[in-house]
């Protein structure tokens, strides 16, 4: 028994020891498992944090990329607008350049014209120095001619000469206008020398004023007829006197006066003229 008990006790003691070791090992394993589980939980949590950070960073990158793309798109659109504006400015510049060149040519032509006009003006000033004395000579010659000519509208013609002298002394009348009026006076004098012309006036015969119809064929003959158609006279330029006509010329003179007034058709009439003196 003692021996058996001793063996049993020893067996029991061995079993208890073994169980104790098993329990310790189990606890150690449990502890390790707990530690490992805790460590796994920490790793998983750390991994979840890293994933969230990565996702957050990825979102930031995507957002930044989107913003960058928007900026790129905006810059591209701006560059296109600037390109269109640049091309428009270039086209406008070319048009303005063509127009400015055209205007410059016009200005150059106008400057040349102004220069030419200035030369002409300078020439006119020099010409006036010669023209003004000439105009005075023309007026003097015209006056002398009227005095020596047959007395057709003599008072009227002498008054015209005096008007020419007046305008020559007027500062308000330009030189060109003065010259024009002198030429016009000469033209009027030329008209007296052509055609059949008649007009009414008074003729002094033997100190008596007689109402007459004056008639002249240019400057070939200058005649007068009383309004009662009974008397007629012819002007003698050599003696500066009026000579009475024979009765045979009264009717032809009446017809000539009516023809000059277009009261009769033109026809041949017999009128007296003074024959030119023959040179010896």
Backbone torsions as a table, in degrees:
resi	resn	phi	psi	omega
1	UNK	NA	-49.6	-178.3
2	UNK	-56.6	-41.5	179.3
3	UNK	-70.2	-40.9	-180.0
4	UNK	-66.3	-43.1	178.5
5	UNK	-63.5	-41.0	178.8
6	UNK	-60.4	-38.4	178.9
7	UNK	-69.0	-41.9	179.9
8	UNK	-63.9	-43.2	179.5
9	UNK	-62.4	-39.7	-179.7
10	UNK	-66.9	-42.1	178.5
11	UNK	-61.8	-43.1	-179.7
12	UNK	-64.5	-41.6	179.3
13	UNK	-63.7	-40.2	178.8
14	UNK	-65.3	-37.9	-179.3
15	UNK	-67.9	-42.5	179.0
16	UNK	-62.6	-41.5	179.0
17	UNK	-63.3	-42.4	-179.9
18	UNK	-64.1	-42.9	-179.7
19	UNK	-62.8	-40.9	179.1
20	UNK	-61.1	-43.4	179.0
21	UNK	-63.8	-40.2	-179.5
22	UNK	-63.8	-44.2	179.8
23	UNK	-61.4	-45.7	-179.9
24	UNK	-60.3	-42.9	179.9
25	UNK	-64.3	-39.9	179.0
26	UNK	-62.2	-44.9	178.9
27	UNK	-62.7	-40.9	179.8
28	UNK	-64.6	-41.3	179.3
29	UNK	-64.2	-42.7	179.3
30	UNK	-62.3	-42.3	179.5
31	UNK	-62.7	-44.0	179.1
32	UNK	-63.2	-40.3	179.2
33	UNK	-63.5	-41.8	178.3
34	UNK	-62.6	-43.5	179.3
35	UNK	-62.7	-43.5	-179.5
36	UNK	-65.1	-38.7	179.5
37	UNK	-65.0	-43.5	178.8
38	UNK	-63.5	-41.8	179.0
39	UNK	-64.8	-39.3	178.7
40	UNK	-64.4	-40.5	178.3
41	UNK	-62.4	-41.3	178.6
42	UNK	-63.6	-42.2	179.1
43	UNK	-64.5	-43.3	179.1
44	UNK	-61.9	-42.8	179.0
45	UNK	-63.1	-40.8	179.4
46	UNK	-64.7	-39.8	178.2
47	UNK	-64.0	-41.0	178.6
48	UNK	-62.1	-40.7	178.5
49	UNK	-62.8	-43.7	179.9
50	UNK	-63.0	-40.9	179.2
51	UNK	-63.1	-42.0	179.7
52	UNK	-63.6	-42.5	178.0
53	UNK	-62.8	-42.2	179.0
54	UNK	-62.4	-43.1	178.5
55	UNK	-63.1	-42.1	179.4
56	UNK	-63.1	-43.9	178.8
57	UNK	-64.9	-37.5	178.9
58	UNK	-64.4	-40.9	177.4
59	UNK	-62.7	-41.7	177.8
60	UNK	-62.2	-42.3	179.5
61	UNK	-63.3	-43.5	179.1
62	UNK	-62.2	-44.2	179.7
63	UNK	-64.3	-42.5	178.2
64	UNK	-63.4	-40.0	178.1
65	UNK	-64.3	-39.2	178.3
66	UNK	-64.4	-43.4	178.1
67	UNK	-63.2	-42.2	178.4
68	UNK	-62.0	-41.5	179.2
69	UNK	-64.5	-39.8	177.2
70	UNK	-62.0	-42.2	177.9
71	UNK	-63.2	-41.1	179.0
72	UNK	-62.8	-45.2	178.7
73	UNK	-60.8	-43.4	-179.7
74	UNK	-63.8	-43.6	178.7
75	UNK	-64.9	-36.0	178.6
76	UNK	-65.7	-44.7	177.9
77	UNK	-62.3	-41.8	178.3
78	UNK	-62.7	-40.7	179.9
79	UNK	-64.8	-37.4	177.4
80	UNK	-65.6	-42.8	177.4
81	UNK	-62.1	-42.8	178.9
82	UNK	-64.8	-37.1	178.7
83	UNK	-64.4	-43.5	178.1
84	UNK	-63.2	-44.2	179.3
85	UNK	-63.9	-39.7	178.9
86	UNK	-62.1	-46.0	179.2
87	UNK	-62.9	-39.0	177.4
88	UNK	-63.4	-43.1	179.2
89	UNK	-64.1	-41.6	179.1
90	UNK	-62.4	-43.8	178.9
91	UNK	-63.4	-42.7	178.7
92	UNK	-64.0	-39.9	178.2
93	UNK	-61.2	-44.1	179.3
94	UNK	-62.7	-42.7	178.4
95	UNK	-62.8	-44.1	179.9
96	UNK	-64.8	-36.4	179.3
97	UNK	-64.1	-44.4	177.9
98	UNK	-62.2	-43.9	-179.8
99	UNK	-65.1	-43.3	179.8
100	UNK	-63.3	-39.0	176.8
101	UNK	-62.7	-40.5	177.7
102	UNK	-62.8	-46.4	-180.0
103	UNK	-63.2	-39.2	179.8
104	UNK	-63.0	-39.0	176.9
105	UNK	-64.7	-39.7	177.1
106	UNK	-63.4	-43.0	179.4
107	UNK	-62.1	-42.8	178.8
108	UNK	-61.4	-41.5	178.8
109	UNK	-65.9	-40.8	178.2
110	UNK	-65.0	-39.6	177.6
111	UNK	-62.7	-40.5	177.9
112	UNK	-64.9	-39.6	178.3
113	UNK	-64.7	-43.1	178.7
114	UNK	-62.1	-40.4	178.6
115	UNK	-63.6	-40.7	178.5
116	UNK	-65.9	-41.5	178.7
117	UNK	-64.1	-39.0	179.2
118	UNK	-62.6	-40.3	177.5
119	UNK	-63.6	-40.4	178.7
120	UNK	-65.3	-40.9	178.3
121	UNK	-61.6	-44.6	177.5
122	UNK	-60.5	-38.4	178.3
123	UNK	-67.8	-35.9	178.5
124	UNK	-63.6	-41.9	179.1
125	UNK	-60.0	-41.0	177.6
126	UNK	-69.0	-36.7	179.5
127	UNK	-66.4	-38.4	179.9
128	UNK	-58.9	-33.6	179.9
129	UNK	-63.2	-27.6	176.9
130	UNK	-94.7	-28.9	-176.3
131	UNK	-73.5	-41.3	-176.4
132	UNK	-58.3	-49.7	176.1
133	UNK	-60.2	-36.4	178.9
134	UNK	-62.2	-40.1	-179.7
135	UNK	-64.3	-39.9	176.7
136	UNK	-62.7	-40.1	177.5
137	UNK	-64.0	-39.7	179.5
138	UNK	-64.1	-40.7	178.7
139	UNK	-65.4	-43.1	177.9
140	UNK	-61.5	-42.6	-179.8
141	UNK	-65.5	-39.0	179.5
142	UNK	-64.3	-42.5	178.5
143	UNK	-61.9	-44.5	179.4
144	UNK	-63.3	-39.3	179.9
145	UNK	-63.9	-44.1	-179.6
146	UNK	-61.8	-40.0	-179.5
147	UNK	-66.5	-34.6	-178.0
148	UNK	-87.6	-17.8	-176.0
149	UNK	-78.8	166.9	173.9
150	UNK	-60.9	147.4	-169.5
151	UNK	-78.0	54.9	174.3
152	UNK	-77.1	116.4	179.6
153	UNK	47.7	43.9	-173.0
154	UNK	-59.7	-45.5	-179.2
155	UNK	-61.1	-42.7	179.6
156	UNK	-63.4	-41.5	-178.0
157	UNK	-70.4	-39.3	177.3
158	UNK	-66.4	-35.6	176.7
159	UNK	-64.7	-35.0	177.9
160	UNK	-65.6	-39.9	177.8
161	UNK	-61.8	-43.2	179.2
162	UNK	-63.7	-37.0	176.8
163	UNK	-63.7	-38.1	177.6
164	UNK	-62.8	-39.1	177.7
165	UNK	-66.7	-35.8	179.4
166	UNK	-65.7	-43.9	-178.1
167	UNK	-69.0	-26.3	176.7
168	UNK	-67.1	-24.8	179.1
169	UNK	-94.9	1.8	-177.4
170	UNK	-97.2	124.8	178.9
171	UNK	-75.8	-15.8	-178.7
172	UNK	-81.9	-8.7	-179.8
173	UNK	-105.1	124.6	-178.6
174	UNK	-69.0	160.1	178.9
175	UNK	-61.1	-40.2	179.8
176	UNK	-63.8	-38.6	179.0
177	UNK	-69.9	-38.2	176.2
178	UNK	-60.2	-45.8	179.5
179	UNK	-64.1	-40.1	-179.8
180	UNK	-60.7	-44.7	-178.1
181	UNK	-67.6	-33.8	176.5
182	UNK	-64.9	-45.5	178.1
183	UNK	-62.2	-38.9	178.6
184	UNK	-62.9	-39.1	177.5
185	UNK	-63.8	-40.7	177.2
186	UNK	-64.4	-37.9	179.1
187	UNK	-64.9	-39.2	177.7
188	UNK	-62.3	-41.3	177.9
189	UNK	-63.3	-36.4	177.4
190	UNK	-65.8	-37.3	-179.1
191	UNK	-64.3	-29.2	177.9
192	UNK	-64.4	-21.0	-175.4
193	UNK	-91.6	9.5	-179.1
194	UNK	-136.5	148.0	174.5
195	UNK	81.2	177.1	176.2
196	UNK	-99.6	120.7	-175.1
197	UNK	-130.5	136.4	176.6
198	UNK	-137.5	151.7	177.2
199	UNK	-160.2	161.5	-177.3
200	UNK	-98.2	150.8	179.1
201	UNK	-171.3	-168.3	177.9
202	UNK	-114.0	138.3	179.5
203	UNK	-120.3	131.1	178.7
204	UNK	-92.5	117.4	177.8
205	UNK	-125.4	119.0	-179.8
206	UNK	53.6	41.8	177.5
207	UNK	78.5	5.1	-178.9
208	UNK	-112.8	135.4	177.7
209	UNK	-87.3	122.0	-178.0
210	UNK	-118.7	131.0	175.6
211	UNK	-73.9	125.7	-174.4
212	UNK	-138.0	165.6	165.8
213	UNK	-100.6	116.8	174.6
214	UNK	-83.5	145.4	179.2
215	UNK	-145.1	136.4	173.7
216	UNK	-144.3	144.2	174.3
217	UNK	-100.1	91.3	-172.6
218	UNK	57.5	-126.2	174.5
219	UNK	-115.4	17.6	-179.1
220	UNK	-75.2	-43.8	-179.3
221	UNK	-148.3	143.0	179.1
222	UNK	-128.0	117.2	-173.2
223	UNK	-127.7	166.4	177.1
224	UNK	-144.3	146.1	179.9
225	UNK	-136.4	133.4	178.4
226	UNK	-63.4	151.3	-175.9
227	UNK	-67.1	-19.7	176.5
228	UNK	-84.2	1.7	175.3
229	UNK	64.5	21.5	-178.0
230	UNK	-99.8	-23.4	-176.2
231	UNK	-133.6	153.3	179.2
232	UNK	-147.2	154.0	-178.3
233	UNK	-140.8	159.2	175.9
234	UNK	-129.2	141.6	-177.4
235	UNK	-88.1	132.0	177.5
236	UNK	-102.1	108.4	-175.9
237	UNK	-69.8	-22.5	-179.8
238	UNK	-72.4	-41.0	-177.5
239	UNK	-100.7	-7.4	-176.2
240	UNK	55.4	44.5	179.3
241	UNK	-134.4	162.2	176.4
242	UNK	-101.9	129.7	-179.0
243	UNK	-113.1	134.2	-179.5
244	UNK	-69.2	144.1	-179.3
245	UNK	-98.2	154.8	173.5
246	UNK	-69.1	159.2	-177.0
247	UNK	-60.5	-28.0	-177.3
248	UNK	-64.7	-18.1	-179.8
249	UNK	-96.4	-6.5	-176.0
250	UNK	-68.1	-48.3	-179.1
251	UNK	-65.1	-48.3	176.8
252	UNK	-57.1	-37.6	178.7
253	UNK	-65.8	-39.1	177.0
254	UNK	-60.3	-43.1	178.7
255	UNK	-64.0	-41.9	-179.4
256	UNK	-63.6	-40.4	178.6
257	UNK	-63.4	-41.4	179.4
258	UNK	-67.5	-35.5	176.7
259	UNK	-65.2	-39.1	179.7
260	UNK	-64.0	-27.2	179.0
261	UNK	-95.3	8.2	178.4
262	UNK	62.1	29.1	174.2
263	UNK	-89.9	-16.1	174.4
264	UNK	-134.5	153.8	175.2
265	UNK	-71.2	149.7	179.5
266	UNK	-63.3	136.5	-179.7
267	UNK	-154.0	170.4	178.2
268	UNK	-77.6	132.1	176.0
269	UNK	-133.3	153.7	-178.7
270	UNK	-99.3	112.4	179.2
271	UNK	-128.4	149.5	-178.8
272	UNK	-80.4	148.4	173.0
273	UNK	-139.9	152.9	176.4
274	UNK	-83.7	129.0	-179.9
275	UNK	-74.1	141.8	177.7
276	UNK	-68.2	141.8	179.8
277	UNK	-70.1	135.7	-179.9
278	UNK	-80.9	140.1	179.3
279	UNK	-74.8	137.4	-179.7
280	UNK	-81.9	NA	NA
